Amino acid sequence: MLKQRVPTFAPNCGKPGPVLTESGTPLANPEAVAFNNTKGIVYVGNLYGPSDSPGNVAVFPKGKLTPSTYLTQSTQSSGYGVGVDSEGDVFQIVDQAYGKGFEVVEWRGGKMPGTVLPLGGLVVPNGITFDKRDNMLLFNDRLGVILKYPPPYSGAPSRTYTSKNPACAGTLNRNGTRLYAASRANGSVDAYTYPEGRYLYSITAGLSASGSVTGVAIDPIYTP
């Protein structure tokens, strides 16, 4: 099994800081990271758990380098994107066991148990983020679309954006006016106006279409 680490970065242009681990060993299969900025909690979505057990969300309390607990779902086989809304609720895209398809699980307040959201049109979503009004954005690189679901997150998406390049993950700037989407297939980060969804430009410097572009983050003090 591939062992990986999730470094935390100090505000000094990228010099790695302390490393998040599980009982002193690297995280098994970290797939995504999300933050509760109010409480300083870090959530790491694991594709799989130790020894190929089902995926989960590892919960790292403020200032801690090892998880205090894990968020799990009984129907889950593997885990993908992780997001946190303004209320501190935690969400993960999961692939159900026995090939039953994808679903989004919500843990209210970041606590067990989880609830499967009754969302339509998922197909194979990869990444998840929220805008300032807690609209959920799901990135589906297989279909080349970004799906928007308003609270309380049920039924069909209220809007479907067609992405310039297939997008597997994304994030919004601090003002919520620009959306950046990572394209694994194209090896780029594509910028869009938000909420309009108008394509602006692509960032490709130093990137390649080799499957290495799987996520994107923005310095919180940067406002383009």
QUIJO-V610113 format. One record per helix or strand of 3 or more residues. SS is the DSSP state (H for helix, E for strand). FROM is the first residue (numbers start at 1). TO is the last residue. If there is no record, write none. Layout:
# QUIJO-V610113
SS,FROM,TO
SS,FROM,TO
This chain:
# QUIJO-V610113
E,6,9
E,16,22
E,25,27
E,30,36
E,41,46
H,50,52
E,56,60
E,69,71
E,76,84
E,90,96
H,97,99
E,102,107
H,108,110
E,127,130
E,136,140
E,145,149
E,159,162
E,169,172
E,178,183
E,188,193
E,199,203
